[in-house]
Amino acid sequence: MAKVTDKELLEKLNTPETSGTQVTDPNLLEKLNEGTEEPGIIKRTATKIYDFFDGTKRTEYEDLPEIGSYKGEGLTSEQKRNIALGLNLTPNMKAQADIIKAQVPGATIVSDKFENPIVLFPDGKSFYLNKPGASFQDFIQTTSQILQYIPGASTALKKAGSGYVKRALYSGAAGGATSVAQDLATIPLGSKEGIDPVKLGASVVIPAGFEGVINPVGKNILRRIIGNPRFSSNGKLNERGKRAAKAAGLDVDNLDPNFLKEFAKELELGQDIEFATKSAQAGRFGIPLARSQATKDPEGFARLLEAKKGSYGSDVQSIANNFFNNQNIKIQEGAEDIARRFSKGQFETIDDAGEQIIKSIFNKAKKQDEKVSTLYNTIDKDAIFNAQESNIAVLPKNIESAIREKGTDIIDSQLTPNTIRAIQDVKNFVKKIRGTKKRKPVVKDLNDFENLRKKLNNYKVNAFGNPALKSDYKNLVSVVDEFDDFYDDALDNLLFSGDENALNIIKSARLENKIKNQLFGVRKIQSRGMKIDDKAGKVVVKILSDPDITPSETMNYIFGSSTLGAKQGSKEIIKRLKEIFGVEGTGAKFAKNSPDYQALRTGAFQKIIRDSIKQGKFSPETMSRLWDNAQKQSMPVLKELFDEKELKLIDEFIREVRKTFVPKDFANASNTASAFQRIMGGIGRGLAGIVGFKAASINGLITARIGYDRARDVASQKAAKHLVEQEFIRILPKPASPTLSAIETGTLLQNLTGDNIQAPIVPPSYLGR
C-alpha cells in the first residue's frame, strides 16, 4: 500500500471532522483509494499456491528445522536406521511420532498454535515432524512412497491385461495390499496406529480410479486432440515403432516382417502396446482377433458369446456372427497359406500334391525299367544254365507262396486269367530244364530265361489298367519278383557258363533290376530270424498296381486315414518315398530341389486341413486337435517332413488359433448366465406390471411394462455400442469415401436395376462411424 507523505493531505487527515462530514476533495479520495482494489482470480490463486508451498503463514516458528535435518547425535546406528525407515514407510504423522518416541526414550511431542507436531528430544533440540510447505524432506518421503507402490501395481497390471475393469480392480487391490503391508511393518518399529483405514481407502480408490476412469478417458481425449502417431514408414518400423517394440520386450532385428507390419498397424489405431503385440502375433497369419480374444479377457469373452446369442439385439448379433464366420474363414486361409509356404505355390490342394507323388513314382519306376532293359539288350545271351539240380525245382511253389503273401491269394480263371497262365508257363519251363524219366533235360541258356521273363512281364502289362483284373495284376507283380529273385541267385552263384563279358553285363543288368525291386517292390526283411512285413514296399506296389488310385487315397495310404502319421509303418513309407525321390535330409533346404518331396510335405499339412472340414465347414478346433495328436503320436514322421523352424511355425499358428476357442466350462457358464438374465428380466417386467396395475389399473400395467421394456432397450443399446467399440470397431470394414446413406444406396440401386430394393435399416448408434 502507498504511504501518504503530502503535508497538506496529512493536515487534512489529522483535522477532526464533525459528525456527518463527507470527504469531497478528489485528490484526497484518489490517495485514499490507492491499493484498495480487490485482486483478480489469477492473482488470488497464485498467492494461495505460493502460500501452500511456502508454508510460513501456517508455521508459528519459521526458523525451527524439520526432523529430516536431525543428525541423531548420541543415538545408535540401529535407532537412526529405524527412525529413517519408519518416516519413509508411512506418511501418518501419529505413527511417525510413536516410532520416534519408541526409538528415543524421553522424546516428547508438542504442537504449535497451528497444530503442527514438534518433536522435543532429551538433548533439548526441537524439530517439526513435517513442516508446512514443500521441502526436501517431502520430496524424499513422497519418492519413497511411490517406489514402494510400484512393484505391486506393476505385477497387478501385468496380470490384469488390458481390460479396464480388471486393471481397476487389480491395481486397487495392489494399492490396498501395499498400504496394509506398510502399516504392519511400522508396528515393530513402535507405531501404535495399526492399520490406517483412511490411508487404506485412498490406496485402493486412487489407483482403481486412475486405471478404470482417468487413464482410458485421458488417452481417448489425447488421441482426439493430436491423433494417433505413426509407428512405421515404408513398411518398416520407424524409431517410435522400434521403441514401442523394445518396450514390449521384442527383438526388432529378428521378427517376422508380417508381425512388424501388424504391430505397427495396431499401434497406429491407438491400441496399447500389450494388445498390439498379442494382436500382431495372430495378425501375421491373417487371423483377426477381437480385443477380449487377444487379451484373454473372460468378461469380454462373455459379452461376445452373449452378442452371438442376440442378447444385445439383432444388429449386434449380426455383426458378431459375421465376425466369427469371417474369423473362421481367415483361419483356414492362414493354414492354406502355410501349406503354400511349404510348396512355394506349386501345389494348391492335397489332390495336387497327391497327383505329383503318383506321377513321380510311376515315372521313376519306368525310368529304372528302361535302364534295366537297355542293359539286357546289349547282352549275348548264349550262356548256358548248368544247374538243373538246383533249387529251380521249388520255383513254382515259391511263386505260389509269393502270390499268397504279396498278392491277393486269389487264383481264378475269371478274375486272374493271366496269373494262371504265368504259373503254368513257369512249371513247363522248369520241367524242360529238369527233364523227366521219359525225357532228357533240355539245355537252356540266358536267352530262354529272358524270353520267359518277357512273357511273364507281358502278362503283367496286359492286366495293368484293367479294373476287372486288379487282383490279377497284383499277383503277377509277385510272380515276376519271385522269378527275378531266382534269376539273381543263379547269376550270383555262377550257375551259367559262357562268355565272361556277357555274364558281367547280365550281372549289371540284374543289379539294376534288384535296385528297382528294392525301391519299387516288397523287400524281404528279416531281423533276428523274424520276417518283417515291408509296409512301405506294399504301399509303393499298391500305388503302381492300381490304375484307379486317387491322390486322396494315396495320401491316406502314406499317412493313415485319421491322425497324420498314426498309420503303422508311416515313417518307413515316407523314408522309402524320400529314397525314391533322391532326398537324404529333412526340411525346406532339401525340398528346394525336389518337387516330389515338396509335394509330400505339402500334402501332409493339407491333409490336416482337409480332415478339419466336416460337412463342408472348416473347424479350427478339429485342426488343433489333429495337430496335437500328430505331435503326440507321430513326431518321428513329422521330423521326416519338416525341420525345427517349420515345426515351430506351425506351433505358433496353432497357438494363435486357440485364442479364438471358447472353453467348454466358460460356454456353459455363459448359458447359465443367459438363462438367469432372462429369468430376472421376466421377474422385473412382472413386478413393474404389478406396480403399474396397483397405481392405475390395466392402463398402468401396460404403461409400466412398456416403460420397463424401453429402459431395458436403452440399456441394451448402450451395452451394444460399448461392445462394438471395444471388440469390433478396429476390424470392421471402413466406409467408402464419399459415403452414401443406406436409403441413398437403395435408391441408387433401384434406379440402376429397376428392382424394388429395400434399404437396410441401420441402428442409429452405428451411424457416422
ABEGO torsion letter per residue (X at the ends): XBBBABAAAAAAAABBBBBGBBBABAAAAAAAABGABBBBAAAAAAAAAAAAAAGAAABABAABBBAAABAGBGBBAAAAAAAAAAAAABABAAAAAAAAAAABBGBBBBBBAAGBBBBBBAAGBBBBABBBEBBAAAAAAAAAAAAAAAAAAAAAAAAAEABAAAAAAAAAAAAAAAAAAAAAAAAAAGBAAEBBAAAAAAAAAAAAAAAAAAAAAAAAAAAAAAEBBBABBGGBBBAAAAAAAAAAGBBAAABBAAAAAAAAAAAAAGBBAAAAAAAAAAAAAGBBBBAAAAAGBAAAAAAAAAAAAGAAEAAAAAAAAAAAAAAAAAAAAAAAAAAAAAAGGABABAAAAAAAAAAAAAAAAAAAAAAAAAAAAABBAABBBABAABAAAAAAAAAAAAAAAABAGBBBAAABAAAAAAAAAAAAAAAAAAEBAABBBBBBBAAAAAAAAAAAAAAAAAABGBAAAAAAAAAAAAAAAAAAAAAAAAAAAGABBEBAAAAAAAAAAAAAAAAAAAAABBBBBBBGGBBBBBAAAAAAAAAAABAABBAAAAAAAAAEABBBGABBGAAAAAAAAAAAAGBABBEAAAAAABAAAAAAAAAAAAAAAAAABBGGBBBAAAAAAAAAAAAAAAAAAAAAABBAAAAAAAAAAAAAAAAABBBAAAAAAAAAAAAAAAAAAAAAAAAAAAAAAAAAEAAAAAAAAAAAAAAAAAAAAAAAAAAAAAAAAAABBBBBOBBBBAAAAAAAAAAAAGBBBBBBBBBAAABGX
